[in-house]
Amino acid sequence: MSAASGGNSEPKQGQRSQSARGFCPRSTMRVPQPDIIEHFGNADAVPQLPERCLSRKAGIVRCCLKFQATKQGDLRMIYLDYSANTPVDPRVLEVYCRTEQNFIGNPNSTHCAGRAARQEMNRVTGLIAAQLGVLPEEIIYTSGATEANNLALKGMARAARHVGRHIISTPLEHSSVGATLTALQQQGYEIDLLNIGRDGRIDLEQLEELLRKDTVLVSICGVDSELGTVQPVREIAALVHRYPDCRLHVDATQAVGKTALWLDCVDTMSFTAHKFYGPNGIGVLYKRKGLVIEPQMNGGASTTIYRSGTPTLGLAAALQAALALALDEQPQRCAHVQALHDALCAELQKRPGVRINSPAGAVPHIVNVSVAGIKAGVFQQALSGQGVCVSVKSACSTDGTPSKAVFAVSRERKNALSSWRISLSHLTTEEELNGFLAAFDRCLKDLQKEK
């Protein structure tokens, strides 16, 4: 998007606000706009945040940063990092606030307020289970996908250590899986990583060869966070379950709301609300009924014996609301993203030196790009200076190292070092993509001059 001045004029009905979206480090408060007051019910209920500029877009209250003025005027942020974090849907935020206000008791308490909270917690859990087609007792609440992955991998590996200590995974995994496997390796577990084909998918024949009687766990990311590759989970499950003592864990963090899930053929599956327009701080580990895992936290009653801690009712209710919206609106959201994806890729391929690394069949929400001769971090920061937010690898990965996922599909270290990720949303507009392309061209021209 070309830099535009942040005006204060009110947008016409049906148009998007052109005002600066965000806050400045000042203590003054903005008067909420009428549509925001309507959403919260009354002006007193609107959160009083310093210089917060709230605008409605496709049902989302967006609180975005206001960039400092440049020679080109005030920059408006173009957010293209939805795979790292998503804004909370106002309908979800409303559920959270209402639940927190109406249920003040600790769900573990035995008085009337506690019993009311426990009853609501059970209701919410039942709704989540019904949406996923599983049983309520198969839902374990966590603080997010990182904790859920740790609990699944460590819990299953340690529970099965009398059977074997062999684990199979891939080089595509999130750091919460990779680091956990490293920790288990240091404890005596043997880890094998599967080869990745040029299509970004695992080698099923190699998996079949690696599986053995002492293999206790296979861990796969359902949708890769850097390339968007969708793994053949059902085919993987069929191979894994030939071995009665082997379990399959799927990290579905990037899958919810983007593709069909696989709960009927996995043993555990992790996801987190902040990837599908819910709040940060709440995730879920689905654990198949009858599967024993070793808890990783001790002390404190909860909704399950597998994860201690006071149940967070408000966050659980918000996750349920976000999940319902993600699943119900998935067809429309994905169709919008697919159209944007196709248009964006067509434009990027016209630029010299640009390479799209995401393979065919990847979810359209993720577009991995390399620009020949320009390191990913350099291009990312240049775009950031133009008000455009993209990621180098995943948000939780180590800086300055080549992308393992891109190296796996391209076999080129330089290309992997130059790769970065654009992630789209049903909230993304054509205007934003046009703005991104304009910023991309400016950055490319400037960086090529410096070479």
Protein Blocks (a to p, Z undefined) as FASTA:
>chain_A
ZZddddfbdcdehiacfbdcdddddfbdcdddfklmmmnopaklpccdehiacddeehia
cddddddddfkopcdddddbfkmpccddfklmmmmmmmmmmmmbcfkbcbfklmmmmmmm
mmmmmmmmmmnopafklpccdfbjklmmmmmmmmmmmmmmmnoccdcddfkbcfklmmmm
mmmmmnopacddddddfkopacfklmmmmpcfklcbdcddfbafklopacdfklmmmmmm
mpmkbccdddfklmgopaccfklmcfbdcddfklnopaehiacddddehiacddfbeghi
dfbfkbgcjddfklmmmmmmmmmmmmmmmmmmmmmmmmmmmmmmmmmmmpghiacfbdgh
iafkbccdddehiafklmmmmmmmnopacdehjfkbcehiacfklmmmnopaklmmmgcc
ddddfkbcfklmmmmmmmmmmmmmmmmmmZZ
